Amino acid sequence: MKISVSSDMDEPVARLLVEELRRRGHEVREHGALREGADPRWAACSEAAARDVADGVADQAVVCCWTGTGASIAANKVPGVRAALCTDAYTADGARRWNDANVLALGLRLTSAPVLKEILDAWFAAEVSDDREDRSNVARVGRLDAARKDS
């Protein structure tokens, strides 16, 4: 799977994230502080990773900033992106399962190496729900994106 990763800071957990994704066999495209010469501001690098998903350059993305909040806000402004800020494995599972999230947002401040691996395990193991209500909600979010593009 192709995964875009952005971080506004070159923190050890961000480097571990890239290393762990590659260890799991994913092709990683780096943005922000993880790539020399790239714009490291959280809004810019999160947008770049999210656009990779929206444009089909990447299958998914992981966006990081100190709390994860700014990264998730910026990513969610890109139509077609459903970014979820996840602080634990249960939230990551639910984000993929019920929300069909295609961008994982992480906080650099509180995400330890063991928690990072648990979150990634849950994220990649979860299967998107085929429940009618869940699909209806995801479709509604898609319509919100379409309305935003038209305005």
Salt bridges, closest charged atoms under 4 A:
ASP10 OD1 - ARG15 NE 2.78
GLU20 OE2 - ARG23 NH2 2.53
GLU20 OE2 - ARG24 NE 2.83
GLU30 OE2 - ARG15 NH1 3.71
GLU30 OE1 - ARG22 NH2 3.89
ASP39 OD2 - ARG41 NH2 2.59
GLU47 OE2 - ARG51 NE 2.85
ASP52 OD2 - ARG29 NE 2.80
ASP52 OD2 - HIS31 NE2 2.68
ASP93 OD1 - ARG97 NH2 2.57
ASP100 OD2 - ARG82 NH2 3.45
ASP100 OD1 - ARG96 NH1 3.54
ASP100 OD2 - ARG135 NH2 3.42
ASP121 OD1 - ARG24 NH2 2.74
ASP145 OD1 - ARG148 NH2 2.88
